[in-house]
Amino acid sequence: MENAKLLKQYMVIFDLPTPFDQEIMDLVPDQKAAMDDLFEDGRLLSYTVALDRTQMWAIMLAEEESELLSYIDNFPMTNYMDFDYKEIMFHNTVHLIPSMSLN
């Protein structure tokens, strides 16, 4: 077996800035791009934003806590958000695949 790196799973809870002014809105595309990069790297499994835009929850993977914090530090909106995180035992999700019609 290869020397596989063991990745820890973390639940990160971000308190989003309120009010969500134009200065912060201008950062949203860069924030999304940074998160998309983590998706592509397999370091972000999911994220969810509350309907009232006050919180965001993310499931992230990292070898160590310091690596997790470096990902968060690189988010364009980090200076405007408070966050907390916990290492979690597991995260399950359902991937819905659209059914195909053979007609």
C-alpha positions as a Python dict, from the first residue, in 0.01 Angstrom:
ca = {
    (1, 'M'): (0, 0, 0),
    (2, 'E'): (124, 348, -86),
    (3, 'N'): (205, 604, 180),
    (4, 'A'): (-143, 757, 166),
    (5, 'K'): (-190, 1079, 359),
    (6, 'L'): (-460, 1060, 620),
    (7, 'L'): (-691, 1357, 581),
    (8, 'K'): (-893, 1483, 874),
    (9, 'Q'): (-1244, 1614, 821),
    (10, 'Y'): (-1352, 1948, 962),
    (11, 'M'): (-1684, 2128, 991),
    (12, 'V'): (-1618, 2500, 956),
    (13, 'I'): (-1887, 2749, 1056),
    (14, 'F'): (-1843, 3098, 916),
    (15, 'D'): (-2036, 3397, 1046),
    (16, 'L'): (-2090, 3608, 738),
    (17, 'P'): (-2068, 3986, 757),
    (18, 'T'): (-2380, 4188, 814),
    (19, 'P'): (-2469, 4407, 651),
    (20, 'F'): (-2350, 4248, 329),
    (21, 'D'): (-2242, 4575, 166),
    (22, 'Q'): (-2105, 4638, -184),
    (23, 'E'): (-1742, 4608, -75),
    (24, 'I'): (-1810, 4253, 41),
    (25, 'M'): (-2031, 4173, -260),
    (26, 'D'): (-1737, 4262, -483),
    (27, 'L'): (-1535, 3983, -313),
    (28, 'V'): (-1795, 3712, -381),
    (29, 'P'): (-1662, 3605, -726),
    (30, 'D'): (-1308, 3568, -590),
    (31, 'Q'): (-1440, 3383, -284),
    (32, 'K'): (-1632, 3144, -508),
    (33, 'A'): (-1324, 3087, -725),
    (34, 'A'): (-1112, 3008, -418),
    (35, 'M'): (-1372, 2759, -299),
    (36, 'D'): (-1399, 2606, -647),
    (37, 'D'): (-1021, 2551, -641),
    (38, 'L'): (-1054, 2364, -311),
    (39, 'F'): (-1335, 2154, -461),
    (40, 'E'): (-1110, 2063, -752),
    (41, 'D'): (-826, 1975, -514),
    (42, 'G'): (-1060, 1754, -311),
    (43, 'R'): (-1013, 1967, 2),
    (44, 'L'): (-1366, 2106, 13),
    (45, 'L'): (-1648, 1852, 16),
    (46, 'S'): (-1946, 2081, 53),
    (47, 'Y'): (-2063, 2421, 164),
    (48, 'T'): (-2401, 2565, 246),
    (49, 'V'): (-2514, 2924, 296),
    (50, 'A'): (-2806, 3009, 523),
    (51, 'L'): (-3105, 3170, 354),
    (52, 'D'): (-3058, 3484, 562),
    (53, 'R'): (-2690, 3496, 454),
    (54, 'T'): (-2564, 3512, 813),
    (55, 'Q'): (-2373, 3182, 815),
    (56, 'M'): (-2195, 2941, 589),
    (57, 'W'): (-2109, 2582, 677),
    (58, 'A'): (-1830, 2394, 503),
    (59, 'I'): (-1689, 2042, 522),
    (60, 'M'): (-1317, 2058, 452),
    (61, 'L'): (-1031, 1807, 447),
    (62, 'A'): (-677, 1874, 569),
    (63, 'E'): (-382, 1676, 700),
    (64, 'E'): (-348, 1905, 1001),
    (65, 'E'): (-527, 2196, 1164),
    (66, 'S'): (-260, 2436, 1036),
    (67, 'E'): (-333, 2332, 678),
    (68, 'L'): (-705, 2396, 731),
    (69, 'L'): (-629, 2741, 869),
    (70, 'S'): (-408, 2820, 569),
    (71, 'Y'): (-698, 2742, 334),
    (72, 'I'): (-928, 2969, 533),
    (73, 'D'): (-666, 3246, 549),
    (74, 'N'): (-653, 3244, 168),
    (75, 'F'): (-1024, 3314, 127),
    (76, 'P'): (-1077, 3671, 3),
    (77, 'M'): (-1358, 3726, 255),
    (78, 'T'): (-1172, 3595, 562),
    (79, 'N'): (-1103, 3943, 702),
    (80, 'Y'): (-1481, 4003, 709),
    (81, 'M'): (-1586, 3671, 866),
    (82, 'D'): (-1556, 3509, 1204),
    (83, 'F'): (-1530, 3133, 1201),
    (84, 'D'): (-1506, 2829, 1422),
    (85, 'Y'): (-1428, 2470, 1333),
    (86, 'K'): (-1437, 2120, 1474),
    (87, 'E'): (-1274, 1802, 1360),
    (88, 'I'): (-1555, 1560, 1277),
    (89, 'M'): (-1569, 1183, 1275),
    (90, 'F'): (-1745, 1154, 939),
    (91, 'H'): (-1959, 1334, 685),
    (92, 'N'): (-2214, 1149, 475),
    (93, 'T'): (-2400, 1290, 180),
    (94, 'V'): (-2618, 1169, -102),
    (95, 'H'): (-2514, 1244, -458),
    (96, 'L'): (-2823, 1271, -672),
    (97, 'I'): (-2775, 1160, -1029),
    (98, 'P'): (-3046, 1255, -1277),
    (99, 'S'): (-3218, 957, -1432),
    (100, 'M'): (-3172, 905, -1802),
    (101, 'S'): (-3448, 826, -2043),
    (102, 'L'): (-3369, 579, -2319),
    (103, 'N'): (-3657, 706, -2535),
}
